[in-house]
Amino acid sequence: MKVLVTGGTGFIGSHTIVSLIETGMKPVIVDNLDNSLPSVLKSLEAITQTTIPFYEVDCNDQEAINQVFEKEKDIEGVIHFAAHKAVGESVINPLKYYQNNVGSLIVLLEVMKKHQTPHLVFSSSCTVYGQPGQLPVTETSPIIPAESPYGNTKQICEEVIRDTVHSSQADLANFQLNAILLRYFNPIGAHPSGHIGELPLGVPNNLVPYITQTAAGIRDTLTIFGNDYDTPDGTCIRDYIHVMDLAEAHVKALQLLANKSENGSICEVFNIGTGKGNSVQELVHTFEKVNNLKLNYEFGKRRPGDIEQIYASVDKANQQLGWQTKRSLEDGLRDAWNWQQKLIK
Ligand code: WQD
């Protein structure tokens, strides 16, 4: 299957490219390089030993996206990663987020409709659950009004896709869209080769890049945001999933779409996590242990907007996607440090 991957040089996108090629699929990358580097393409070609079609195009540019479809001809599926993702920035500049994240999805769906491209896998987020009343959180748990414009764009995009699938169910002759919405938990790690990984621009917002940059001496001290939560050690709990496990879930999603959709349009949502929660403090200690180093850290105030704890129920993904995680937290933290060390050199 030829698959258009938007945001294919980003963190999750680039790792998914590797998994797609390993499974014999043919990815085509579209990325405007707003938050990634052209060198990622070279690294991908080094890992996979293949030439990957690449278009430096903004997903909001409908004519340019249309031209990619015309040139590539037989695109059967789209994985849509490309989006802005900084929660704090989205609060300061919400229009940038609504315009880019929602606008680009609508452009893609229009072009997919024009070219009768049937399969879509969409990057959604566990942020749609807010602080769940019950853990682990399942796909049928309530969706909570988003804390940030960023989170809201993910909820709106889910609705846009659902409505488009419903309309295609009512009008099969016109456009049959099948979609899988993957709600990611917290991706960490890097490809074990150390050729690709997370490349935050400026001061990292996320925990693991902050940890690796502190270990590398780029940052002085990691601040753990709050140790007075109602959790065993007082720090927040998340479900940290290795980015290669997450990447493989996209391949399974495309395979499910190709197999299942013969009987009409489908729209399914899956949690993609490990099913296990770890606290920030546990993560720091595991990082120190597997990499045999000491991390400079201190406890600070709670970060506004943080939820206390969340982790996934992955039963649905295990059963219906036939997907399971293969890598441990230790693997993720080892691979993240390996990647950071290669970046310094
Ligand atoms: C994890 C934990 C922090 C940095 C995730 C995604 C994010 C977004 C929303 C995804 C929290 C603590 C962090 C630091 C810390 N969108 N922390 N010190 O908040 O779970 O967000 O969902 O769709 O991109 O990653 O992830 O990595 O920011 O934080 O103590 O310097 O680490 O308070 O408990 P989060 P995170």
Residues whose N, C-alpha, C, O or C-beta is under 5 A from the ligand:
A	BS01	WQD	K85 S125 T127 N205 N206 L207 V208 Y210 T223 I224 F225 C236 R238 V280 R303 D306
